[in-house]
Amino acid sequence: MISPVFSRCPRQSLRPVLSAFTIFNRARISSVSLLIFGKRHFAMPPKRTTKQKATSDDEIEETSTKRAKLGNGSLGHLHKPHHFAAEAEEHGIVLRKYYPHEMSNDRAQAYNNNGIPRPIEQLEAALEETASERRNVKVKEAVIHWFKTDLRTTDNRALWEASQKAREADVPLICIYIVSPEDFEAHLTAPIRVDYVMRTLRILKEDLEALDIPLYVETVGKRRDIPERITDFMEEWGASHLYANIEYEVDELRREAKMVRLCAEKGLVMNAFHDSCIVPPGNLHTGAGKQYAVYSPWFRAWVAHIHSNQELLSQFDSPAKNSSAAREKVAALFDCEIPEAPENKRLPEEEAKRYHATWPAGEHEAMDRLDKFCEVKIAQYSKNRNFPSKAATSSISVHLAAGTLSARTAVRTARDRNKTKKLDAGVEGIQSWISEVAWRDFYKHVLVHWPYVCMNKPFKPEYSNIEWSYNSAHFDAWCNGKTGFPIVDAAMRQLRNMGWMHNRCRMVVASFLCKDLLLDWRMGEKFFMENLIDGDFASNNGGWGFSASVGVDPQPYFRIFNPLLQSEKFDADGDYIRKWIPELAQIKGKAIHDPYGRGAASQAKKAGYPEPIVVHKESRERALNMYKSGLERDRP
């Protein structure tokens, strides 16, 4: 499995919403329609090779919400916090430095009922309302591509589009990246991931320099200043057009909506493109025209859509080389140094060395890992993926999260090793792996349509009424791998040591936190984001929602993982446990799974391994009662 963080719809009106970006459907050439700057045109696809985050800036939402009609027209009640908001704030789940109180369930439902505009719709509105101004802007002295979570030159949609624009106008292509310490803090970005990003930027800079394209990197202290700083930079270098790939989290969509308007006010143009999803959010619907909330039918629709639109897997060329004259115009930008990680996200030197060896950075490493996996392991993937002691997974999740590898490239590469071009046929291991990559698309589609999951709310708002525990001793034991449940502790120690955890283990430890320790699932979600090198909001949130039974397509709340059975099934010989828990390395046989219950108590105690901090059977009953009580809270 690719361990995206975990592996594991839209309204009819959302299709035109998404079409309002400069998007084309890359198949069915005869019927490809393109909405550019708010007007619909018919166009041929361009030539290519065949080879947690809510925002405190609610101004756009508030303006749009005032126009919405909800019942009697009064919206004041939607701004009341949830009745457990104080607990969420007290325990650091809602970062009040950047965000408002946890919203009420009524407010979450208002998104479902179309009473509050989704951030994607705010971006659409900005594009439509500025269409005429942007349409008339001519290319000036440069074109800019803004890197975000797409840190590669190969198969990068917006970068390719920017290159085409610069080439047509015979002006320099300039690339930029903004380091935002506040965004890293607000989005809980792990220091190990920030370190990976900074290392990747150095490689990306070299790759671009070989094409005579500069990469300018600047640290902007206040996140609210980013839009203005980018437009100022555009004006400094005479750039009229800005290109970027869309990020689907709430903060990012609202920021891009603001930037579209800001650029238009200044006579500039911002173009945003779908890139991180193979099938853009909004393109798949149930028979009733709604967003899918269950993965299996969504995956069937995803596969069918790609089969009917093969161009979705086509590769975008790397950017064209700047001319020597163009390089001269922007020569000063080549002197830009890649900064160190912000102080609030800097790794200790010894940790950094260890992680650098484990996780080499950049798109070249990504392709090497993908190719080796497809050559050696992918055929047996479905048989071996659930066993954490086997090196059976692709380990490319960090590359997908940072954008050093596109999902298109990943699926296309796997498909091309198959006996068929069908994504759901041929070699079982290849089919299984492709379906795991698809989970990433699915969770981003969910995030776009139900944006409140990015605002500390579960997909099912009624699950906000569960009265979770906030036992700090239990949480610390879970974080540090000292719960007395060997499979749980081994997994948590792997996370602390590698910044990564096997996906089967992610589900085990998440279920244990919620249903054995009865702790708020959002504490675990936050801890994962703060420690994972492959931390991806949508996938992490989706995985925790699944395990806590509060999310989209979850396991039912009464289905509770038994950590002992999970250990015996997926680490039968205890190899994974012994690797990560040296205190238990000498324990023989089945006692490794439960030393205190299977006759190895004195040995475990002498080695310093703790006794179980809860009794699973008793915790299971408490969890069932806790869920039932929470779900009954608001019932008439």
Secondary structure, 3 states (H helix, E strand, C coil): CCCCCCCCCCCCCHHHHHHCCCEECCCCHHHCEEEECCEEEECCCCCCECCCCCCCCCHHHHHHHHHCCCCCCCCHHHHCECCCHHHHHHCCCCCCCCCCCCECHHHHHHHHCCCCCCHHHHHHHHHHHCHHHHHCCCCCCEEEEEECCCCCCCCCHHHHHHHHHHHHHCCCEEEEEEECHHHHHHCCCCHHHHHHHHHHHHHHHHHHHCCCCCEEEEECCCHHHHHHHHHHHHHHCCEEEEEEECCCCHHHHHHHHHHHHHHHHCCCEEEEECCCCCCCCCCCCCCCCCCCCCHHHHHHHHHHHHHHCHHHHCECCCCCCCCHHHHHHCHHHHHCCCCCCCHHHCCCHHHHHHHHHHCCCCHHHHHHHHHHHHHHCHHHHHHHCCCCCCCCCCCCHHHHHHCCCCHHHHHHHHHHCCCCCCCCCCCHHHHHHHHHHHHHHHHHHHHHHCHHHHCCCCCCHHHHHCCCECCHHHHHHHHCCCCCCHHHHHHHHHHHHHCCCCHHHHHHHHHHHHHHCCECHHHHHHHHHHHCCCCCHHHHHHHHHHHHCCCCCCCCCCCCCCHHHHHHHHCCCCHHHHHHCHHHCCCCHHHHHCCCCCCCHHHHHHHCCCCCCCCHHHHHHHHHHHHHHHHHCCCC
